[in-house]
Amino acid sequence: STGSVPGPCDPEDLLDGVVFGAKYLGSTQLQSEKNPSTNARMAQAQEAVDRIKAPEGESQPMTEVDLFISTQRIKVLSADTQEAMMDHALQMISYIADIGNIVVLMARRKPASRKSADSPASSAEPPKKCWMICHVFFSEDAQIIAQAIGQAFGVTYQQFLHTNGIKATDLKPGEYSDYLGTQELFNGDLVHFSRSENIREVCISKKPGEILGLAIVESGWGSILPTVVVANLLHGGPAERSGELSIGDRIMSVNGTSLVGLPITTCQSIIRDLKNLSIIKLSIVHCPPVTMAIIKRPDAKYQLGFSVEDGIICSLMRGGIAERGGIRVGHRIIEINGQSVVATPHEKIIDILSNAVGEIHLKTMPTSTYRLLTGLDQPVFL
């Protein structure tokens, strides 16, 4: 029942556990909302790295470790002594991010068990904030490690379906996230994708030999369910004619094959292989392609806290007003306060931003999607 979950590992191996070598850089604690947005999680992961990683040119203390990943637990073992330095139940892992060669593993701290001395009123109210412990690792295989953990979540989900004799399509809206809630898993992303009302089944009919007519890009780092995004639709192609797909939609599976956590090239070849079929079933999660960020800047003396190069956000200041407003690194600015800046020269964009105060509304989208939509990159239609 687990064979269908894609990723870098053999799903059966994840039941017993797989081991990756890595270098452990350190851990830090952050206070977090219970269900933060993906943006907030990405910012937290980056903050953990900024706290722990030594500045360029300074020596970085590191410990050689083995990262043990299974559908049950994630453990960090000292490579020398094999004693467990950390041990987390999989459902306590809230987030996994790979940033270059760095892996950030975020786990919730178990709340101190409150005895029934508490009045019923207070225990009924779940705490609004929780402490996260963030472990930071260095590895050439950072992306593969992140994908393997994503895959472990996927196998756990398949097991949950199998154990309970449920077909994914029969899961009532919210059932899996309710189940995870009882398992204390607070993960906005996972909850968004596991809520069945967010997943749509779409059927596209086409002539055998005709391509589906869509271009895809990666969803970007920071997704616990890394998957592919529809970046463009071929004019007059089957996907566009169906009227069922929009740019920005995430494709979870095609004809029952899950694309979650797979490298983009693998996803492309899976879609290419459907060329001779006449009916394609897609599971999609509808996500608007444009991200809205709102920066509250009381006065021009407040630094905006991000830098822009050719209209693309290339860095963010930790804890600044831009980060709090939901600005994402690697996104292209499309609009500032309702005014399109797609054709605006760099200097003018900087000028508009420097002088903007009050509530600044920015629309942004992943640069890869933007380049396809504006014809800077030729889309490869599948």
N, C-alpha and C positions, 0 to 999 in steps of 0.2 A: 504493500500500500504506500510505501515511502518512495518507491523508485522514480516517481514522476517529479520529485522536487529538484529543480536544477541548482547548480552551484559548483564550486570547485571540488567538492568531496563526493565520494560515493555515499548516498544518503544512509545506506545500511551502516557504514562506518561511524556515522554521527551518533547512532544509538549507543555504540560502545565508547566513542570518543576519538578524536583525532588530535595530534599534537603538532604545533608549529613552534619553531625556535624564534625568539625575539629578544630584544634588549629592553629591560624595564627601566624607565627614566624616573618614575615617581608617581605619587598620588596626591590629590588635593580634594578638599570638600567644598561643595557649593550648595547654597540653599536654592531651592527651585519650586516653581509652581507645581501642582500635582499633574496637570495636563498641559504642558507648555506647547507652543506651536513648534513646527519643524525649525523655523527661523531661530526661535529662542534656543532650541536644543543645539543648533549649529553654533550659535554664539557661545553657549556654555562650553561646548567641546573646544572651541578656539581659545576661550579664556583659560581652560585647564592647561592647554599646551603653552600659552603665554606665561602662566605661572611657573611651569615646571621646566620648560626647555631653557637651557643656558643661552645667553645672547651669542650671536655669531662670533666665532673666534675664541670664545671661552671654552674651557674643557667641560665636558658633560659627564657627570657621574652616571654609569650605567651598570646594570646587573644582568648577566646572561640568564634567561629564563625559558622555560617551556610553557607554552600556552595550551592548556588542555580544553577542548571544546566538545561538548556533547549536547544531546537534547535535554539532558537533566541539569548539568552544571557547567560552569566555566571556572577553571582553576588556574592559578599561576604558581608554577613550581620552580624552586631554585634549580638551575641546570646542574649545579654541583651535587647538592645533597638530596635533590628530589623531594625536599619537604615543601608542603603547601604554604605559600606566602599569603595567598588569597583564595577564597572558595565562595562562589556565588551560585545560588540556584538560578537556572536560566530565566525564570519569570521575574527575578529581581533585577535583571538587566533591562534598563529603560532605553538605552541608546548606544549605538556604535557608530563611530565616524572614522573614516580614513582621510587624512589630510597629507598628501604627499606620501612620505615614508613613515608617517606617524599614525598610530592607531589609538583612538581614545575609547575606552570602555567605561560606560557610566552605569553605576548600579545604585539602587536605592538602599539606604541604611535601614535596617529593621527598626521600626519604632520601638522605644522602650515599652514593654508590655504594661499597660495600665490596668491595675487591679480594679475590681468592681466598686472600690471605694468612691470612684468618680460618680457624680450624679448621672443618671441615664441621659439627661439632656446633653451634657458635654460629650459623652462618648458617641452619641448619635451623629454629632457634627464631625465629619472627617476633617482632619487638619488641612488648612489651605496650602501650607508649605511643607516640603519635605527636604531632608538632607540627601544629597547625592554624593557618592564618592566616585571620583574620576581617576582611573588608572591610565597612565600614558606610556606607550611602548614605541620603540623604533623597530622597523623591519622593512627589508626590501620588498617583502610580500604583504605590505600593509593592506592593499586592496583585497588580496585573496583572503586574508584573515577576516576582514570585515564581511566579505561575501560568505565565508564559511559560517560565521555567526548568524548572518541573515538566513542562510540555508537551514541552520539548526532550528531557527524559529519556524521556518516553513515546514520542516519535517515534523516538528511538534504539533503544528496545526493539522497536518495530514493524519497524524496519530490520533489527535483529538477527534477528528471526523470518524476515523476508522473504529476507534474504541467505542464510540457512541453510535456506530452504525448510521452515520449521517452522510448524505451526499452534499458536497459544498453548495450545490444549487438549491438544496432543501433547507438550508440554514435560514431561520427566520431573522429579520432585521435585528441586529444588536445582540444576537444570542452568543456569538463567540466573544464579543467584547464584554458581555455580562459575565460569561464564564471567566474571562481573564480578570475581570473586576474582582471576582471571588478569589482569584489567584493573586490579587494585589498587583496587577501589572498596569502601571500608569504609563502608557505610551501613546501620545496623541496620534502619531503616524500609523502605528499598528491598528489603533482603534478606528481611525478613519478608513483604512483599507479593509478591515475585517467586518465593518458594519455593512450588512448585505445591501442596505438601501443605497449605499454609495457605489455598489458594483452593478454594472448593467451588462446583460448579455446582448450582444449585437450579432445579427446574421447578415452577411454581405454575399449577394449572389453575383457571379461573373461568368464569363465564358472560359472554358478550359483553355489554358495557354495565355490568358490575359493576366497582366499583373494586377495586384490589389490596388496599387496607385497611392501609396503613402510613403512619406519619408519619416524616419525616426531619429531621435537623439537620446542621450542618456539623461536620467532625471537629476544627476548631479550628486555631489557628496552630501552626506547628512541625512539620507533617507534610510530608515531601518529596512525598508523594502525597496531597494534600488531597482528601478525598472525602466522601461522605455516610454518615451513621450512622443506623441504624434506631432511632428514639427511642420509638416506640409502635406497637402492633399493634391494629387494630380488632377488638373482641371478636366472634368468629364470622365475621370477614371471610376471604377466600381465603388471605391470607398467614398468618394465625393457624391456620386449619384445616390448612394444609399441614404444620405442625409443623416446617418446615425453617428458619424464621427466628427469631432471638432479638434482643431489645433489645441494642444495642451492636454488632451486626454492621455491617461496612462494606460498602457495595454498590459494587463496582468497575465493573460494566456491567449493562445490561438489554437483552435481545435483541440482544447484540453491540455495542450502543452504549456506549462507555466514558464513565463519569461522572467520571473522575479529573481533578481540577483545574478542574472547571466550577463556576460560581457556583450557589448553592443554588437560586435561582429557575429557572435553566435545567434543573437536575436534576428539579425538581418538574414542569416542563412536559413533559419527556421521559417521565416516569412517567405523567402524566395522559393523554398521547397513546396509552397502551396500553389505554385503557378498553374499546375494542371487540374486543380480541383475547381468545382463550380460553385460550391457553397463553403464559406469560411465563417466559423463562429469565433467571435472575440469576446473576452471578458474585459471590460474597461472600467476605469474610475474616472469620472468626469472632473477635470481640474482646469480652471481657467488658465490660459497661457501667461496672462499678465498678473504680476504680483503688485499689490497696492501697498505702498508704505506711507505712513503719515509721521512726519517729524515735527515735534512741537519745539519751536525755537522762539523763546520770548523776546530775544533781542539779538542784533547782529554780532554782539560781542561774544555770544556763545559759539564755540567752534562747532561746525557741523559734524566733524568727526568721521569723515570718510574722504578718500581721494578718488578722482576720476581721471581716466586716461582715454581719450577718444570716445567719450560717452559711456565708457565701461567702468563700473565700480571696481577698483583694484585693491583697496584696503579699507579696513574699518578700525576705528579707535574703540578699544574695549570700554564698555560702560558709557559710551557717548550717546548723545541724543539720537543719532542715526541708527545705531545698533538697537536701541530701545524701540525705534520706529519701524523696525523690520526690514532694514536695508540688507541686501545680500551681495556678498562678493561674487564677481563673475557675471553679474547681471548688467544688461544694457539699459540705460535710462531712456524711456520712450516719451514720457510726458512729465512736465513740471507744472503743477497747478492748472491742469487742463490744456496746457499749450504743448503741442508736439515739438520735440527737440530732435526728431529723427534726422533732419537735414541741417541741424544747427551746428556751426563750427564749435570746436572745443572751447575756444576763448569765451565765446558767448555763453555757453553752458555754465562755465565757471562763474561768469559775471552774474547770470541769473541766480545761481545758487548762493553766491556770496552775499547778495543783497536781499534774499528772501527771508522774511521773518513771519512769526505767527505759526499757523498750521501749514506746513508745506506738504502737499500731496504729490507723491512721485509714483508713476507707473513704471515698472521695470519688467524685463523678461530675460531668461537665460540667453547668453550671447549666441550660443549655437543655434537656437530657434530663431533669434533675430536675424542672423546672417542668412539663414535659409529663406525666411520670409521676405527679406529685402533683396534677394538675388545676389548677395555678395558671395555666397557659396552655392554651387549647383547642387540641388537636392538629388540624392540617389533614390529614385522611386522604386519601391519593392512591389 
